[in-house]
Each structure stands twice: as structure tokens, then as C-alpha cells.
Amino acid sequence: MNDDPQAERSSPHGAPPPFLRSVRDFLRVLPAAVQRFWLLVIATGFLSGLGSGVLLWFLSLVQRLAWPPGGRFIVAVNAATPLRRVLVPAAAGVLVSLVTGIFPRLRGGHGTARIIEAIWHRGRELSLWRTLSRAALSIASVGAGASLGREGALVQTGAAAGSWLATRLRLTDRQARVLVACGAASGIAAAYDVPIGGALFGLEVLLGSFALDLLGPIVVACVIATAVARTLPIAHDTYVIPEYALLRPRELLLGLALAPLLGLASAIYVRVMGWVEVEFERLPRWTRPLLPVLGLAAVGAIAVRFPQVLGNGFDTVHQMLLGGVPLELLLVLPALKLGTTALCAGTGVPGGLFTPSLFFGAAIGGVAGQILERFAPGVAPPGALALVGMAGVLAGTTHAAVSAVLIIFELTGDYGVILPLMLCAAVAAGTSRAIEQDSLYTASLRRRGATLPELPRPEWLRTTPITALIHADAERVPPGTPLAPLLQKLLSLEPGHDLYVTDEAGRLLGVIRLDALKGTISDQADLGMIVAADVVDREVEPVTVTMTVAQVAARFGESDLERLPVVDPDGRLVGTIAMRDLLARGSF
């Protein structure tokens, strides 16, 4: 007798387990092109997870070489002499200047905006070699103290892997866009061990849609990338904090009261980042090689007094979540982190802006928590409000409240603050969007004048004209047409089509529908005297050629017709538009 329960769960003839058989059977019924796409989704997740592991190992190596031994990054930085705090970042600036001088295309900007542009522009390929080189340069800079996030390199690597696979295997434009988004989202998931948050970040920020046909590929890629990263011998930083609980009504109101402040701070964060970038771009071209050196040297000089600004700030945020950072220091850290991050990004140092925004939000929330603790002890722990601040600023800077909540929840595992967290994120995102229409990622695209023709957001409905949906198939009759010929024409039309009465100049007078003639046909005595002008429905509101998709959709909502007439600005009938074509146009 076999006592192994695993063997009992398998087939007695060595067949694969039921789950694997289900996956195999599922793939078998799919068309060959769809099978290939799903295999590429799996490959993208695997490459993204593997790339994340390699880059995180490289980050650890750079930190060990650049700073004194100390275990945690902040401990090593505190152990460094003031001179070393200046020289190490300055040396990273020299490296950035040398590399970008030789390869100018590696200069400037942060990766997420480039990825969004690649997704929204058909045929925009991400160069694998260039992206990997930029990712390595970003990791080296962050390890040496640049006030940026490590996630930028990991997101770019995953997206480039998806783009490379899509290009080599000649996927359709739509599949290529989804595969690039899968790579970027799985990079976030692997970087912070947040598969759920990473998946929703890909849907909400990169694709701008929660459509079910997009959910599957994103989730699969994020799960595989996270699983691969977990198997590699690298340390994943996690926030180990007390189990805070903010569940009472007054604590929910506290999160609601903090939300507008965080929304305002988020808008300031986005605008300062953009303003600094624009100001540096106005400098003469000959100054570009000097900017990374001077920028990182300035960051190092600030770190002589405030070492917390170096790197992505994970250790300092952890202390904020524990309530261990003094109020006097918290009061200056938000401005210092914003300034040093803007300085690094503006001078062309590659890196992510995601993690610095967490630092910024945690510091603001920590200030509010400690002030509240002094005036009303016991209302809410300062660390809990720091956690709420992280979610509020992340939602405000990305304009993505759903993914912000889940990412913070996965990073901390603290469900006790989920209610004020959700409330604060939603209100902060709305407040920030009311002040600043662009997110941290789309602002740089707008400054460069990048068009976003594939933007799957409500703005698309309000700006897309309906000329491409017009069919020149309208069956016209003059107003004097007798009833008998009218009936013959109506009966010969395809289902859903109607007759349109026009004058000599082609102007639309109204619509004749077969169902509307039932009462007239029953009155046999008057049939010979009836003409088209007597039975035309003049109440139907036509569509004009200048309307957008949203306006036409609203017009269909006011009518029970399956097809509406379309007229030019002079009222002349030019064709019809069908409701089914309108619905098909709205698909991704």
C-alpha cells in the first residue's frame, strides 16, 4: 500500500494532477494564436521575475560596495563619514554623465511614462538593450544614494521583455499593448511582492481599464513574476508594523479629514516634479553633462545633515510607520525628500518616482499623527496615520485609488486601517485630480506634446467623432410618395432599417417606421389618399456629423430606434448610424 498522500492525488498511471490537466485541456481548445499569446504572457512574467531578482541582487551589491557595513541601508549611511556621503552620490553622478554622454538615449525621464507612451502608441517598441542598460544605471544610482526608487528599473525591464517578445513573434497591436502592460505590472509585483496591487496598477494606471479580458493576462503575469522572485535568493523588504486598528466612526472621519490635505500635497508633488524638469531643460546644452554630478553632489551635501534623503527611503518609512521618527525631523522631511527627488529626476538621473511618493505621504501622515497625539492622546497612533498618508499620496499622484489601497495593504498586511485607507485614497485622488489634471506619469507626456490616440478613458468618448461609423445606406423617399409604394419599400428593407423622407434639397423631414403604420393600414377607406408626408415621424432627433461618440450614445438613450439618421450642418441627410456599430467602437 502507498502511504504517500501526494501519490494518491495523482493518477495511478503517472498522469499529471487534475489542475495541470485542466490547464492543458483549456489550452487545447484555444485557437493557435491565442495559445501563443498566453504562452507569451507566462514567458513575460517569468522574465520579469527573473530580471527583478537580478536587479535587486545588483542593488544589494552596489550598496555593499559604496557604503560601510551595516546591514540596513540607513545604518550603513549613518556609519559613513560626511565626506563619503557627498562623494559616493557625486561619483554616481559622474557615472550617469559618462554613460549618457556616450549613449544620449539613456538620458532623462522616468520609466513609467515611457511605458505608458509605448502602450498607447501602436508600434512603439521598447529597445531591450537600451532598457536593460538604463535599468542597470538606475540601480547603480539608487544604490549610491540617488533619491529615487528602485522600482523604475524593474518596471522598465518587465515592459521591455514583453515588448521584445511581442515584436519578435509579430503579435497584433492590441496583444502587444497588453503584453507590455503585463511586463510592467509584473515588475511592480516582483519589486515589492505585491501581486494583487501590481495587477491592479497595470489595469488602472497603464491600461486605464478593468475589462475582464485584460484582467486574466495581467494577473497571470504578476503571479508568475512574484513566484519566480520569491524563489530567488534575494531579500524582499517588507514593512513589519504593529496591527493598527482604525475602525471607529471618529477614526474614519479622521481619515476623511486628512484626505484633502494629502490630495493637495499630491498635486504639489506632481507640479514641483514637472516645474523642476522644465527649468533644467531650459539650461544650455553644454551644461547637461554637469547636471547629474552637481545634482547628486547636492543631494549628498543635504545628506550630511539629513541622511534619510538618500536612496529610496525604505528604512525611514519603516520607522515612520512605527512612530519612531521625531516630529521635529518629520516637519522637514517631506520638503527635503520632494526637493532631492525632483533634483535627481530633473538633472537626468534615471530612477522611479513611486517609492519617493510613499516617503512623502508617510512623512505628512506622520506629522499629522504626532501633532494629534500631542493634543489628543490615544485618538490614533502616529504610525497608523503615516500609513494612511502613504495611501493618500500614492492615490493622489497616480490618480489610481484602487491600486494604491491594495499596494499599501499588501506592503504592510494591516487590515485594521483598511476603511480609513480606502476613504482617504478615494478623496485624495479626487482632490488631486481637481487641482492637477495630470498624474505623475502623464504630466511628462503632456509636456512633451505626446498624443495618446489609444487612451481608453472617458475622454476618448468625448473627443472621438462619429464620421467613421456613418453608413451611406439611408433609403430616401419624397414627401409626396403614395402609401402603397411606401409599404413595398418598407417590407423590402433589412430588419432595423427605416425610410427617410427628404425634400428636393436632400434635407431630412422625418422617419417612417413600419410599426408606426399599423394604425393607418387598418383604416382601409383612406389608404389611397395617404402620402409619405402624412405618416412621417418628425419627432426623431437626427445625429449630426460633428457629434462625438458620447453625444450619439446619449441620443440613442433617448430613442427606441436601432438606427438613427445622420445629417450635415445644413440638415441634409448623409446616412445612418447603427447602435451595434457604436457599441463595437467602444471596445478596447
VOGU-3710 file (C-alpha; in Angstrom, 3 decimals, decimal comma):
1> mnddpqaers> 0,000/0,000/0,000  1,233/3,502/-0,905  1,094/5,778/2,135  2,112/8,904/0,216  -0,937/11,214/0,045  0,623/13,077/-2,877  0,714/9,861/-4,870  -2,965/9,273/-4,101  -3,853/12,657/-5,544  -2,093/11,789/-8,822
11> sphgapppfl> -3,333/9,443/-11,474  -2,383/5,763/-10,854  -0,784/5,674/-14,296  1,501/8,666/-13,733  -0,816/11,232/-15,341  -0,464/14,870/-14,264  -2,545/16,185/-11,335  -6,106/17,381/-12,048  -5,123/21,079/-12,020  -2,439/20,612/-14,665
21> rsvrdflrvl> -4,800/18,504/-16,741  -7,388/21,301/-16,552  -4,832/23,863/-17,730  -3,707/21,572/-20,543  -7,291/20,906/-21,638  -8,063/24,639/-21,502  -5,122/25,471/-23,756  -6,050/22,726/-26,212  -9,451/24,236/-27,021  -7,995/27,685/-27,704
31> paavqrfwll> -7,035/28,786/-31,220  -3,320/28,593/-32,014  -2,867/32,387/-31,958  -4,500/32,630/-28,517  -2,374/29,752/-27,199  0,743/31,567/-28,356  -0,374/34,786/-26,663  -0,958/33,049/-23,315  2,404/31,309/-23,529  3,998/34,726/-24,086
41> viatgflsgl> 2,156/36,104/-21,056  3,695/33,319/-18,978  7,127/33,950/-20,511  6,823/37,686/-19,809  6,006/37,054/-16,154  8,925/34,651/-15,852  11,416/37,062/-17,453  10,102/39,943/-15,363  10,517/37,991/-12,128  13,968/36,806/-13,140
51> gsgvllwfls> 15,032/40,314/-14,140  13,736/41,700/-10,850  15,788/39,197/-8,910  18,969/40,042/-10,824  18,468/43,802/-10,431  17,716/43,550/-6,706  20,874/41,483/-6,247  22,802/44,151/-8,163  21,306/46,845/-5,906  22,490/44,973/-2,818
61> lvqrlawppg> 25,961/44,612/-4,352  26,217/48,348/-5,115  25,149/49,261/-1,603  27,715/46,920/-0,046  30,500/48,365/-2,208  29,510/52,011/-1,808  28,744/52,209/1,904  30,218/50,871/5,169  28,914/47,538/6,501  25,709/47,959/8,439
71> grfivavnaa> 23,013/45,562/7,315  20,238/48,071/6,675  20,908/50,870/4,194  20,186/53,699/6,635  22,539/52,150/9,190  25,313/51,988/6,621  24,721/55,594/5,564  24,775/56,786/9,182  28,097/54,999/9,629  29,612/56,836/6,652
81> tplrrvlvpa> 31,641/59,992/7,146  30,208/63,327/5,944  32,726/63,388/3,101  31,686/59,925/1,959  28,021/60,930/1,950  28,904/63,593/-0,607  31,486/61,712/-2,679  29,509/58,488/-3,231  26,442/60,177/-4,783  28,711/62,537/-6,733
91> aagvlvslvt> 30,579/59,523/-8,132  27,225/58,096/-9,240  26,571/61,411/-10,963  29,879/61,097/-12,817  28,864/57,589/-13,926  25,484/58,856/-15,168  27,153/61,703/-17,083  29,680/59,393/-18,719  27,160/56,761/-19,759  24,544/59,218/-21,027
101> gifprlrggh> 27,255/61,172/-22,803  28,203/58,072/-24,773  24,590/56,875/-25,142  22,349/60,001/-25,150  19,150/57,976/-25,421  19,628/56,748/-21,858  19,305/60,296/-20,523  16,423/61,799/-18,576  12,883/60,940/-17,567  11,413/58,135/-15,514
111> gtariieaiw> 10,418/54,831/-16,994  6,701/54,563/-16,241  5,784/57,489/-18,509  7,793/55,905/-21,328  5,964/52,626/-20,800  2,553/54,307/-20,873  3,536/56,030/-24,108  4,687/52,717/-25,576  1,381/51,082/-24,648  -0,815/53,857/-26,017
121> hrgrelslwr> 1,135/54,287/-29,261  0,859/51,390/-31,657  4,157/50,081/-32,888  6,200/51,874/-30,225  8,847/49,279/-29,367  10,939/49,377/-26,194  14,546/48,569/-27,021  15,610/45,658/-24,825  19,308/46,551/-24,782  18,666/50,222/-24,098
131> tlsraalsia> 16,134/49,462/-21,362  18,411/46,979/-19,597  21,299/49,456/-19,742  19,120/52,199/-18,324  17,830/49,848/-15,619  21,372/48,939/-14,539  22,339/52,628/-14,469  19,232/53,396/-12,401  20,017/50,661/-9,881  23,622/51,833/-9,564
141> svgagaslgr> 22,433/55,410/-8,926  19,847/54,417/-6,317  22,346/52,147/-4,564  24,798/55,049/-4,396  22,198/57,305/-2,802  20,091/58,913/-5,535  16,764/59,963/-4,003  14,744/57,806/-6,379  13,006/54,435/-6,366  14,363/51,065/-7,387
151> egalvqtgaa> 11,024/50,067/-8,919  11,662/52,133/-12,049  14,327/49,727/-13,252  12,219/46,653/-12,534  9,131/48,046/-14,257  11,129/49,007/-17,353  12,788/45,594/-17,540  9,476/43,741/-17,404  7,893/46,020/-20,002  10,889/45,669/-22,332
161> agswlatrlr> 10,706/41,878/-22,036  7,048/41,966/-23,077  7,786/44,368/-25,942  10,690/42,240/-27,167  8,578/39,058/-27,217  5,676/40,822/-28,927  7,934/42,271/-31,620  9,865/39,088/-32,335  6,732/36,953/-32,620  4,716/39,587/-34,514
171> ltdrqarvlv> 1,727/39,893/-32,217  -1,181/42,151/-33,089  -1,113/45,744/-31,851  -3,663/45,018/-29,159  -1,835/41,930/-27,902  1,464/43,815/-27,914  -0,014/46,573/-25,755  -1,369/44,082/-23,266  1,932/42,178/-23,145  3,917/45,363/-22,422
181> acgaasgiaa> 1,473/46,203/-19,634  1,831/42,656/-18,279  5,601/43,090/-18,105  5,423/46,462/-16,359  2,778/45,353/-13,856  4,679/42,163/-13,052  7,779/44,307/-12,469  5,911/46,221/-9,751  4,588/42,955/-8,333  8,032/41,367/-8,168
191> aydvpiggal> 9,732/44,512/-6,847  7,563/44,743/-3,737  6,000/41,272/-3,529  2,533/42,719/-4,256  0,894/40,541/-6,931  -2,636/41,883/-6,376  -1,597/45,516/-6,205  0,742/45,105/-9,161  -2,032/43,622/-11,287  -4,442/46,432/-10,451
201> fglevllgsf> -1,699/49,011/-11,051  -1,288/47,603/-14,555  -5,017/47,787/-15,226  -5,733/51,157/-13,610  -2,597/53,153/-14,444  -1,114/51,541/-17,556  -4,201/50,351/-19,441  -6,844/52,559/-17,805  -9,426/49,760/-17,843  -10,707/46,972/-15,601
211> aldllgpivv> -12,081/44,965/-18,546  -12,268/41,244/-17,826  -10,342/40,285/-20,962  -7,393/42,344/-19,681  -7,575/41,058/-16,114  -6,552/37,473/-16,933  -3,207/38,166/-18,656  -2,172/40,817/-16,098  -2,954/38,566/-13,137  -1,142/35,565/-14,625
221> acviatavar> 1,985/37,605/-15,380  2,039/39,177/-11,892  1,567/35,842/-10,124  4,329/34,166/-12,111  6,750/37,092/-11,673  6,141/37,193/-7,920  6,531/33,420/-7,603  9,814/33,493/-9,539  11,155/36,401/-7,465  10,273/34,576/-4,237
231> tlpiahdtyv> 12,306/31,540/-5,257  15,457/33,580/-5,853  17,986/34,168/-3,027  17,202/37,869/-2,630  15,751/39,761/0,295  12,332/41,356/-0,202  11,905/44,397/2,019  8,609/44,344/3,895  7,114/46,694/6,445  6,700/44,824/9,730
241> ipeyallrpr> 4,440/47,063/11,805  2,007/46,708/14,717  -1,564/45,689/13,944  -3,130/49,121/13,932  -6,912/49,358/14,125  -8,849/52,413/12,964  -12,401/51,145/12,870  -14,470/53,555/14,973  -16,503/56,317/13,296  -14,296/59,109/14,632
251> elllglalap> -11,240/57,368/13,170  -12,944/57,115/9,789  -13,688/60,833/9,966  -10,029/61,393/10,793  -9,008/59,695/7,546  -11,607/61,739/5,671  -10,313/64,979/7,201  -6,729/64,121/6,245  -7,634/63,270/2,632  -7,932/66,827/1,169
261> llglasaiyv> -4,552/67,736/2,664  -2,993/64,665/1,066  -4,703/65,432/-2,246  -3,288/68,951/-2,182  0,159/67,609/-1,265  -0,068/65,133/-4,163  -0,860/67,900/-6,654  2,072/69,919/-5,297  4,309/66,850/-5,679  3,322/66,447/-9,340
271> rvmgwvevef> 3,708/70,138/-10,143  7,065/70,514/-8,415  8,444/67,495/-10,253  7,296/68,976/-13,558  8,483/72,510/-12,799  11,996/71,363/-11,865  12,231/69,227/-15,005  11,169/72,138/-17,227  13,604/74,559/-15,592  16,557/72,220/-16,080
281> erlprwtrpl> 15,582/71,627/-19,716  15,875/75,387/-20,324  19,550/75,397/-19,386  22,149/75,473/-22,195  23,006/72,106/-23,733  26,636/72,318/-22,642  25,529/72,112/-19,000  23,881/68,667/-19,397  26,986/66,588/-18,615  27,440/68,559/-15,373
291> lpvlglaavg> 23,880/68,330/-14,107  23,892/64,723/-12,748  27,186/65,347/-10,948  26,060/68,618/-9,399  22,592/67,305/-8,604  23,766/64,172/-6,795  26,553/66,089/-5,055  23,895/68,492/-3,741  21,828/65,544/-2,524  24,920/64,218/-0,754
301> aiavrfpqvl> 25,515/67,602/0,864  21,960/67,598/2,230  22,549/64,048/3,472  25,402/65,252/5,690  22,708/66,637/7,998  19,754/64,569/6,835  20,923/61,098/5,700  17,279/59,992/5,433  17,022/61,578/1,965  19,480/59,123/0,403
311> gngfdtvhqm> 18,174/56,144/-1,564  14,536/55,177/-1,846  13,936/55,808/1,859  12,501/52,402/2,746  14,135/52,222/6,181  12,997/55,707/7,150  9,429/54,980/6,048  9,527/51,844/8,165  10,468/53,948/11,182  7,635/56,381/10,391
321> llggvplell> 5,157/53,500/10,355  6,426/52,502/13,794  6,090/56,084/15,045  9,821/56,259/15,717  10,759/59,478/13,849  10,697/62,694/15,946  8,207/65,380/14,988  10,978/67,959/14,513  12,526/65,773/11,825  9,191/64,843/10,248
331> lvlpalklgt> 8,374/68,507/9,721  11,289/68,973/7,297  11,498/65,549/5,658  8,569/65,964/3,194  10,075/69,107/1,647  13,582/67,643/1,673  12,519/64,394/0,011  10,452/66,204/-2,600  13,320/68,570/-3,347  16,022/65,910/-3,610
341> talcagtgvp> 13,812/63,622/-5,716  12,952/66,458/-8,096  16,633/67,413/-8,238  17,696/63,883/-9,171  14,967/63,374/-11,763  15,370/66,870/-13,206  19,124/66,528/-13,702  18,670/63,328/-15,701  19,380/60,632/-13,117  17,246/57,574/-14,014
351> gglftpslff> 15,028/56,085/-11,339  11,480/55,611/-10,107  9,167/58,181/-8,536  6,806/55,642/-6,961  8,791/54,926/-3,767  9,688/58,581/-3,045  5,967/59,381/-3,130  5,432/56,769/-0,399  8,094/58,510/1,706  6,442/61,897/1,060
361> gaaiggvagq> 2,990/60,635/2,078  4,193/58,730/5,137  6,011/61,837/6,404  2,934/64,049/6,002  0,718/61,472/7,679  3,281/61,030/10,433  3,314/64,792/11,100  -0,487/64,817/11,390  -0,379/61,769/13,671  2,220/63,187/16,037
371> ilerfapgva> 0,506/66,586/16,266  -2,773/64,831/17,018  -1,048/62,664/19,611  0,198/65,757/21,457  -3,188/67,466/21,595  -5,490/64,420/21,784  -3,564/61,403/23,085  -4,948/57,992/22,249  -7,131/59,031/19,301  -4,941/57,348/16,659
381> ppgalalvgm> -1,346/56,061/16,638  1,003/58,296/14,584  2,216/55,236/12,674  -1,328/54,432/11,557  -1,794/57,917/10,116  1,573/57,601/8,390  0,153/54,505/6,718  -2,967/56,419/5,674  -0,715/59,192/4,352  1,161/56,732/2,143
391> agvlagttha> -2,058/55,536/0,538  -3,448/59,051/0,104  -0,382/60,465/-1,655  0,102/57,355/-3,782  -3,521/57,596/-4,927  -3,214/61,343/-5,467  -0,025/61,256/-7,513  -1,080/58,310/-9,687  -4,828/59,125/-9,851  -5,356/55,442/-9,095
401> avsavliife> -7,134/54,932/-5,777  -7,914/51,219/-6,131  -4,386/50,008/-6,832  -2,968/52,421/-4,214  -5,099/50,880/-1,471  -4,212/47,313/-2,403  -0,486/48,007/-2,811  -0,267/49,621/0,650  -2,319/46,808/2,157  -0,064/44,154/0,630
411> ltgdygvilp> 3,080/46,013/1,678  2,003/46,169/5,319  -0,576/43,419/5,729  -2,539/45,659/8,110  -6,268/45,175/7,537  -7,228/47,167/10,615  -6,830/50,502/8,805  -8,413/49,471/5,518  -11,579/51,578/5,953  -9,921/54,978/6,510
421> lmlcaavaag> -7,306/53,925/3,956  -9,949/53,425/1,264  -11,819/56,587/2,160  -8,676/58,694/2,230  -7,337/57,305/-1,070  -10,582/57,971/-2,935  -10,968/61,549/-1,675  -7,254/62,361/-2,061  -7,272/61,124/-5,668  -10,342/63,224/-6,457
431> tsraieqdsl> -8,868/66,304/-4,784  -5,569/65,951/-6,603  -7,276/65,462/-9,962  -9,391/68,582/-9,385  -6,229/70,639/-8,825  -3,896/68,931/-11,301  -5,461/67,165/-14,277  -2,394/65,024/-14,968  -0,925/62,273/-12,853  2,744/61,906/-12,042
441> ytaslrrrga> 3,105/59,726/-15,137  1,001/61,548/-17,726  2,271/65,056/-16,857  5,620/64,497/-18,567  3,863/63,120/-21,654  1,730/66,229/-21,921  4,777/68,479/-21,554  6,436/66,686/-24,468  3,279/67,024/-26,552  2,852/63,253/-26,842
451> tlpelprpew> -0,519/62,320/-28,301  -2,386/59,392/-26,819  -4,626/58,036/-29,606  -5,237/54,734/-27,843  -6,206/56,268/-24,497  -9,029/54,032/-23,198  -10,522/56,594/-20,801  -13,778/58,596/-20,697  -12,035/61,491/-22,506  -11,982/59,255/-25,594
461> lrttpitali> -15,773/59,217/-25,678  -15,961/62,983/-25,518  -13,417/63,671/-28,256  -13,841/60,924/-30,884  -16,078/61,960/-33,862  -18,536/59,508/-35,380  -17,731/60,026/-39,071  -16,146/56,560/-39,316  -19,406/54,945/-38,144  -21,706/56,505/-40,746
471> hadaervppg> -23,294/54,220/-43,384  -24,468/55,849/-46,623  -27,364/53,387/-46,867  -30,337/55,605/-45,992  -33,384/54,777/-48,133  -34,944/58,113/-49,152  -38,446/58,942/-50,406  -40,005/62,320/-51,305  -42,871/63,625/-49,151  -45,462/63,026/-51,905
481> tplapllqkl> -44,835/59,266/-52,235  -48,157/57,285/-52,012  -48,662/54,762/-49,254  -48,583/51,618/-51,434  -45,009/52,178/-52,710  -44,022/53,151/-49,157  -45,187/49,784/-47,850  -43,302/47,929/-50,578  -40,086/49,762/-49,734  -40,514/49,221/-46,013
491> lslepghdly> -41,127/45,492/-46,434  -38,021/45,142/-48,619  -35,705/46,767/-46,050  -33,472/44,727/-43,743  -34,585/44,425/-40,115  -33,816/47,573/-38,125  -33,842/49,891/-41,165  -36,398/52,647/-41,787  -37,449/55,037/-44,568  -36,335/58,679/-44,508
501> vtdeagrllg> -38,395/61,461/-46,039  -36,343/64,254/-47,650  -37,193/67,361/-49,616  -35,791/68,341/-53,025  -32,599/69,723/-51,421  -31,996/66,460/-49,528  -32,927/67,911/-46,138  -34,364/65,391/-43,677  -38,068/65,855/-42,899  -38,603/62,783/-40,734
511> virldalkgt> -38,631/58,984/-40,411  -41,211/56,377/-41,443  -41,263/53,134/-39,471  -43,304/50,057/-40,362  -44,557/49,605/-36,798  -45,895/53,165/-36,770  -48,096/52,467/-39,829  -50,189/49,711/-38,227  -52,995/52,064/-37,251  -53,002/53,727/-40,661
521> isdqadlgmi> -53,107/50,426/-42,587  -56,192/49,285/-40,635  -58,166/52,276/-41,938  -58,917/50,899/-45,441  -61,001/53,899/-46,635  -58,134/56,402/-46,506  -55,286/54,342/-47,999  -55,499/55,847/-51,472  -55,252/59,395/-50,144  -52,261/58,914/-47,818
531> vaadvvdrev> -48,754/60,041/-48,821  -45,405/59,979/-47,050  -45,833/63,470/-45,556  -48,953/62,229/-43,712  -47,267/59,371/-41,849  -43,735/60,715/-41,296  -42,468/60,933/-37,720  -40,985/64,414/-37,364  -40,069/63,964/-33,682  -36,982/61,796/-34,283
541> epvtvtmtva> -33,874/63,798/-33,406  -31,174/63,131/-36,018  -27,445/62,833/-35,341  -25,121/65,473/-36,766  -21,745/64,687/-38,311  -19,974/66,872/-35,730  -21,157/64,865/-32,712  -18,856/62,697/-30,606  -19,387/59,092/-29,585  -20,660/60,123/-26,157
551> qvaarfgesd> -23,232/62,514/-27,645  -24,504/59,880/-30,070  -24,764/57,356/-27,227  -26,876/59,857/-25,293  -29,096/60,369/-28,356  -29,663/56,600/-28,644  -30,590/56,581/-24,964  -33,462/58,972/-25,743  -34,757/56,897/-28,696  -36,103/53,390/-29,192
561> lerlpvvdpd> -34,639/53,142/-32,721  -31,821/50,724/-33,602  -30,531/53,118/-36,273  -30,548/56,924/-36,332  -30,317/59,278/-39,343  -27,210/61,455/-39,706  -27,382/64,959/-41,167  -24,801/67,595/-42,107  -24,822/71,117/-40,592  -27,388/72,194/-43,230
571> grlvgtiamr> -29,792/69,387/-42,308  -29,145/67,262/-45,425  -29,312/63,504/-44,880  -25,876/61,881/-45,318  -26,501/58,386/-43,949  -27,309/56,414/-40,805  -25,527/55,132/-37,727  -26,379/51,823/-36,025  -26,360/51,219/-32,302  -24,426/47,958/-32,692
581> dllargsf> -21,606/49,789/-34,522  -21,464/52,340/-31,732  -21,167/49,604/-29,089  -18,482/47,788/-31,079  -16,469/51,034/-31,388  -16,226/51,313/-27,618  -14,335/48,018/-27,153  -10,579/48,075/-26,372
//
